[in-house]
Amino acid sequence: MSDRWSELARQARLVQRSANREEMPFGFAEAVMRRVAQSTREKAIEAWVPLLRPALGLAFATAFLCVLLQVRQQNDAPANLLVETETLIQLAVLE
């Protein structure tokens, strides 16, 4: 039983030594700092442009669909909207 514990302890020591020796590749820190220095922007709004473009496109498409559906629904609206609403509520409550 002690042989297994000794082997386990030896393997644990080896793993700890190898974990401590892992370092960044040569020149990695300098490359990261160069890229950070190059990516600085004068205006803060420029950082948001890549995010705002798709968001504005999606908002425009959603608004267009809402207007289109509203116009389509107004054309198909029943003569008496109050009676239609009351009928729908009764169907929802009774079923």
SVG drawing of the C-alpha trace seen along z (x, -y; Angstrom):
<svg xmlns="http://www.w3.org/2000/svg" viewBox="-70 -61 81 63">
<polyline fill="none" stroke="black" stroke-width="0.4" points="0.0,0.0 2.8,-2.4 4.3,-1.8 1.2,-3.2 1.2,-6.3 4.9,-6.9 4.3,-6.6 1.3,-8.9 3.3,-11.5 6.2,-11.3 3.8,-11.8 2.2,-14.8 5.6,-16.4 6.5,-15.9 3.2,-17.5 3.8,-20.5 7.3,-21.0 6.2,-20.9 3.3,-23.2 5.6,-25.8 7.9,-25.7 5.2,-26.5 5.8,-30.0 4.5,-32.2 6.1,-31.6 9.0,-33.9 7.8,-37.3 4.1,-36.7 3.9,-39.5 5.4,-42.0 3.1,-40.9 0.1,-41.4 1.3,-44.9 1.9,-45.9 -1.6,-44.9 -3.1,-46.7 -1.1,-49.9 -2.2,-49.7 -5.9,-49.2 -6.2,-52.4 -9.0,-54.6 -9.3,-58.3 -13.1,-58.2 -15.0,-55.8 -17.9,-55.6 -15.7,-53.9 -15.5,-50.8 -19.3,-50.5 -19.7,-50.7 -19.2,-47.0 -21.9,-46.2 -24.3,-49.0 -24.4,-48.2 -26.1,-44.8 -28.3,-46.1 -29.6,-49.0 -30.2,-46.7 -32.2,-44.3 -34.1,-47.2 -35.0,-48.6 -36.1,-45.1 -38.2,-44.6 -39.8,-48.1 -40.6,-47.4 -42.2,-44.1 -44.3,-45.6 -45.6,-48.4 -46.3,-45.8 -48.2,-43.6 -50.2,-46.5 -51.2,-47.7 -52.2,-44.2 -54.2,-43.7 -56.0,-47.0 -57.1,-45.9 -58.5,-42.6 -60.0,-44.3 -63.6,-43.2 -66.4,-45.7 -66.9,-45.8 -63.6,-45.3 -65.2,-45.5 -67.5,-42.5 -64.5,-40.5 -62.4,-41.2 -65.2,-40.2 -65.6,-36.9 -61.9,-36.1 -61.9,-36.8 -64.9,-34.5 -63.2,-31.7 -60.1,-32.1 -61.9,-32.0 -64.4,-29.2 -61.8,-26.9"/>
</svg>
